[in-house]
């Protein structure tokens, strides 16, 4: 008889697990600096992808290169500014300014970046991990670029510092 109870309980357990909803992201939990560090061994540099989200709906994103010993910013490859709208676990980014390094060097001073056309609408999915200390951003990959696409990127919460330059 006990064996039959397991067969009755097991489907109910799986049904319960499938119905558990993900945490709904709120702006106050998204607020602040989020960084993804990657050490470039062949360059002896840290490549740092940073998002900054303000409570007023503004966001900033930069990809910088830092000295691994001093953590000093050596230059930028990308600097974006814009507005965001948070809808449940979906984040919609609307760029207002897009600056890129189009030169031959790995990075440039902010003044050396070139302005490009903005991307007016980018939707990504969000999820928190490790007591909201890690933010996972999931992008939809284009079939044409799927071989170089990284769909999920994890960002670590950092102390809030506004990185606006303009």
N, C-alpha and C positions, 0 to 999 in steps of 0.2 A: 504494500500500500504506500510506503514511503517513496518508492520509486516514482509512482504516479504523481505525487505532490511536486516533485522536482520538475516534471514535464509540464505541470500547470503553472508553476512559479516562474520558470525560466523565460517563457514568452512574455509574461507580464514585465519582467525585469528589463528585457530588451526593448519593449515598447516604451517603458518609462525613460530609459536612457535616450532613445531617439526623440522624445518629446521635450527634453531639457533644452531650454533656449540659451543662446549665448548672451553674455552680458551686453546690455545696451550701453553704448558709449555716450557719455555726456561731456559737454564742452569743458567743464571744470576739470575733468579727468584727463582730457587731451592737452590742456593748457601747459605750456612750458617748452623746454628744449628736449629733443630726441635725437640721439646720435648713433650712427653705425660706423664703427672703426674697422679699417682693413689695412694691415701692414703690407706694404709693397717691398718685399725683401730685396729685389733687384735694384730698387731705387733708394732704399733705406729711408722711406717716408711712410707716414700714416696718411691714408686717404680717408677723409671723414665726410660722410653724408649726413647733413643736419637739417632737421625740420624744426621750426619754431612756430607754435600756435598761440595766438593771443586770444583773450576772451571776447574781443570785439569782432571776431570773424576774419582777422588778417592772419596770413601765414607767410613765412619766409623759408626758402630752402637754399642751401649752399652745399657745394662739394668743394672742400678745401684740401690742401696738402699741408701737413704739419711736420715739424721736426720731432722725431720720436723721443728725443731726450728732453727738449724744453717745452714741447707742446705748443710752440709758437707757430702761428699761421704763416706759411711761406707764400701762398698764393691760392687762387681760385680757378676752378674749371667751369663752374656753373653758379649763378646767383639768380634766384627767382623770387618774385614778390607777387602777392595776390590776395584773394579772398577765398574763404572756404565756407561750405554749408555742411553741417552734420545732420544726417537723416538716419537715425538708428545706428547701425554699424557701417553705414556707407558715408564716405567723405567725398564731397564734390569740390574739386579745386578749380578755381578760375584765375588764371595768371593775368597780371597787369603789366608785369615787366619780366623779360627773359634775357639774361646776359650769359654769353658763352665764350669760352676761350677757343678762338678759331686759329690761333697761332700754332707754330710747330712745337713749342715748348709744352711740357706737361701742365703747367699752371702759369697764371699771370696775376699781376696786381689787379685789383678790382677795376681800376681805371682802364686797364688794357683789354677788358672783356668787350665783346661786340654784342650789340642789341639785335635780337632776332624776333620774328613774329611769335606772338604769344599763343599758347594753347588755351582756348577759351573754356574747355570743359574736359576735366579728367575725373573719372569716378574710380575710387578704390574702396576695398573693404578693409575694416579695421578689427583687430582683436587684441585684448590685453592678456598678458601672461605674467607670472611671478608677482602677484599682488600689485598689478598695474605699474610695474617697473620696466616692463618690456612691451613695446607696441609693435604688433605685426601689421604691416601694410601689404595687402595682396592686390596686385595689378592684373588686369587681363592682358595676356600676351597676344600680340598679332601673329597670325599663322605664318606670315612672311618672315618675321624676326624671331620665331620661337626658339631657334637654336642659341640665340644670345640673350634671351629674356630670362630674368630671374623673377618669377611671379610673387614670391613671398620674401620680404626683407624685414628683419628684426631691428628695432631701434631701442636703445637703452635711454631711460629717463636721466637727464642731467640737470644740474642746478640751473635755474632759469636765468638766462642772460639774453637780452634783446640784441640781435645782430643786424639791425637795420643800418644801412649805410647812407641812405638818402633821406 
